[in-house]
Amino acid sequence: MAQHILSLEVPTVLNPCIMSILDTSIYTPLIPVTCPTLNVTVPGFNYSTQLTIVPGDNTILTACDLQLQTQNCATVLADIPDGIYVIKYSVSPNDIVFVEYNHLRISKALNTYNTILCNLDLAACEPSQVIQQKLESLKMAKMYLDAAKAKVEFCHEANQGMSLYNYAVKLMKKINCKSC
């Protein structure tokens, strides 16, 4: 029997104001694609925002689309927070043909990571002991971010993933601290 194979990809983006959702579904030409619906639950919320999307497209969401921002949407965009997003995509019949994903957004954390790298006094030679220790700590923080994403998105262990994410952010704050 012919059926749609629904699939989404949510790439990690460094722009803190947007979230990109790619529709990588395989649609059979034997069944019309009707009522494409995207539901996104933002971290800390118990309800989802429902959006209509174009099948096969890249959907760019902002804080306004997610109803996190209600004013000045045409001029200034608020940042979308890091955390676990529940993303459900469906087509008609929507209660039968759907996929659901947990996505750990780490854009703010990655921007912090890159800022720390930019601020390190690195040269094309062996770094000093202090810088080498910062690099090791930074590498550890990045591995914790990667592990957090894996725990949330692949292992379906949301609490463990957020714990690892929070620890990575804590490590980066410690590296970035000027008067610790």
C-alpha positions as CSV (number, residue, x, y, z in Angstrom):
1,M,0.0,0.0,0.0
2,A,1.3,3.4,-0.9
3,Q,2.1,5.8,1.9
4,H,4.0,9.0,2.7
5,I,7.2,8.7,4.6
6,L,7.4,11.8,6.7
7,S,10.8,13.1,7.8
8,L,12.1,16.4,9.2
9,E,15.6,17.6,9.8
10,V,16.2,20.5,12.3
11,P,19.8,21.7,11.6
12,T,21.7,23.6,14.2
13,V,21.9,27.2,13.3
14,L,24.0,29.9,14.9
15,N,21.5,32.7,14.2
16,P,19.8,33.0,17.6
17,C,16.6,34.6,16.0
18,I,15.6,31.7,13.7
19,M,15.0,28.0,13.7
20,S,15.2,26.1,10.4
21,I,13.1,23.0,9.8
22,L,13.7,21.1,6.6
23,D,11.0,18.8,5.2
24,T,12.9,15.7,4.0
25,S,9.8,13.6,3.5
26,I,9.1,11.2,0.6
27,Y,5.6,11.8,-0.7
28,T,4.0,9.2,-2.9
29,P,2.3,10.6,-6.0
30,L,-0.6,8.2,-5.4
31,I,-2.0,10.1,-2.4
32,P,-2.6,13.8,-2.3
33,V,-0.7,15.7,0.4
34,T,-3.3,17.7,2.3
35,C,-3.5,19.6,5.6
36,P,0.3,19.7,6.3
37,T,0.6,20.8,9.9
38,L,3.6,21.6,12.0
39,N,3.2,21.7,15.8
40,V,6.1,23.1,17.8
41,T,6.2,23.1,21.6
42,V,8.7,25.5,23.0
43,P,10.8,24.6,26.1
44,G,8.9,25.4,29.2
45,F,5.4,25.4,27.5
46,N,2.7,22.8,27.8
47,Y,1.0,23.7,24.5
48,S,2.2,23.8,20.9
49,T,2.0,26.5,18.3
50,Q,0.4,25.1,15.1
51,L,1.7,26.3,11.8
52,T,0.8,25.4,8.2
53,I,3.9,24.6,6.1
54,V,4.6,23.9,2.4
55,P,5.5,20.2,2.0
56,G,9.1,19.8,0.8
57,D,10.2,23.3,1.8
58,N,12.6,24.7,4.3
59,T,10.6,26.4,7.0
60,I,12.2,29.3,8.9
61,L,10.6,30.0,12.2
62,T,11.1,33.2,14.3
63,A,10.0,34.1,17.9
64,C,7.0,35.7,16.3
65,D,6.0,32.4,14.5
66,L,6.4,30.6,17.8
67,Q,4.3,33.2,19.6
68,L,7.2,34.1,21.9
69,Q,7.2,37.6,20.6
70,T,4.0,39.6,19.8
71,Q,5.3,43.1,19.1
72,N,7.7,44.6,16.5
73,C,7.8,41.4,14.5
74,A,8.5,43.3,11.3
75,T,11.4,45.2,12.7
76,V,13.2,43.5,15.6
77,L,13.3,39.7,16.2
78,A,13.8,38.3,19.7
79,D,16.1,35.4,20.3
80,I,14.6,31.9,20.3
81,P,15.7,30.2,23.6
82,D,17.9,27.1,23.8
83,G,16.3,23.9,25.1
84,I,14.2,21.0,24.1
85,Y,11.6,21.6,21.4
86,V,8.9,19.0,20.6
87,I,8.2,19.1,16.8
88,K,5.4,17.2,15.3
89,Y,4.6,17.1,11.6
90,S,1.5,15.6,10.1
91,V,-0.5,15.3,6.9
92,S,-4.0,14.2,6.4
93,P,-5.2,12.0,8.1
94,N,-3.3,14.0,10.7
95,D,-3.9,11.6,13.6
96,I,-2.4,8.7,11.7
97,V,0.3,10.1,9.4
98,F,2.7,12.0,11.5
99,V,6.3,12.1,12.9
100,E,7.4,13.6,16.2
101,Y,10.9,14.7,17.2
102,N,12.7,16.1,20.2
103,H,15.1,18.7,19.1
104,L,17.7,20.2,21.5
105,R,18.4,23.8,20.3
106,I,22.0,24.8,21.3
107,S,22.5,28.0,19.3
108,K,23.1,30.3,22.2
109,A,25.6,27.8,23.7
110,L,27.4,27.4,20.4
111,N,27.7,31.2,20.1
112,T,29.2,31.4,23.5
113,Y,31.6,28.6,22.5
114,N,32.7,30.5,19.3
115,T,33.0,33.8,21.3
116,I,35.4,32.1,23.7
117,L,37.4,30.7,20.8
118,C,37.6,34.2,19.3
119,N,38.8,35.7,22.6
120,L,41.6,33.2,23.1
121,D,45.1,34.5,22.2
122,L,46.0,31.7,19.9
123,A,48.9,31.5,17.5
124,A,50.2,28.9,15.1
125,C,52.4,27.4,17.7
126,E,52.2,25.5,21.0
127,P,49.9,27.4,23.3
128,S,50.8,28.4,26.9
129,Q,49.8,26.2,29.7
130,V,46.9,28.5,30.6
131,I,45.5,28.6,27.1
132,Q,46.0,24.9,26.7
133,Q,43.9,24.3,29.8
134,K,41.2,26.6,28.5
135,L,41.2,24.7,25.2
136,E,40.9,21.4,27.0
137,S,38.0,22.7,29.1
138,L,36.4,24.2,25.9
139,K,36.8,20.8,24.1
140,M,35.1,19.1,27.1
141,A,32.2,21.6,27.0
142,K,31.7,21.0,23.3
143,M,31.6,17.2,23.9
144,Y,29.0,17.7,26.6
145,L,26.9,19.7,24.1
146,D,27.2,16.9,21.5
147,A,26.3,14.4,24.2
148,A,23.3,16.4,25.3
149,K,22.0,16.5,21.7
150,A,22.5,12.8,21.4
151,K,20.7,12.1,24.7
152,V,17.7,14.2,23.7
153,E,17.4,13.5,20.0
154,F,18.5,9.8,19.7
155,C,18.3,8.3,23.2
156,H,15.1,10.1,24.1
157,E,16.5,10.9,27.5
158,A,15.4,14.5,27.9
159,N,16.3,15.1,31.5
160,Q,19.8,13.6,31.1
161,G,20.3,15.7,27.9
162,M,19.3,19.0,29.6
163,S,21.6,18.1,32.6
164,L,24.5,17.7,30.2
165,Y,23.6,20.9,28.3
166,N,23.5,22.9,31.6
167,Y,26.8,21.4,32.6
168,A,28.4,22.5,29.3
169,V,27.1,26.0,29.7
170,K,28.5,26.0,33.3
171,L,31.9,24.9,32.0
172,M,31.9,27.7,29.4
173,K,30.9,30.3,32.0
174,K,33.8,29.2,34.1
175,I,36.2,29.5,31.1
176,N,34.8,32.9,30.3
177,C,35.0,34.2,33.9
178,K,37.3,37.2,34.3
179,S,37.4,37.3,38.1
180,C,36.9,33.7,39.3
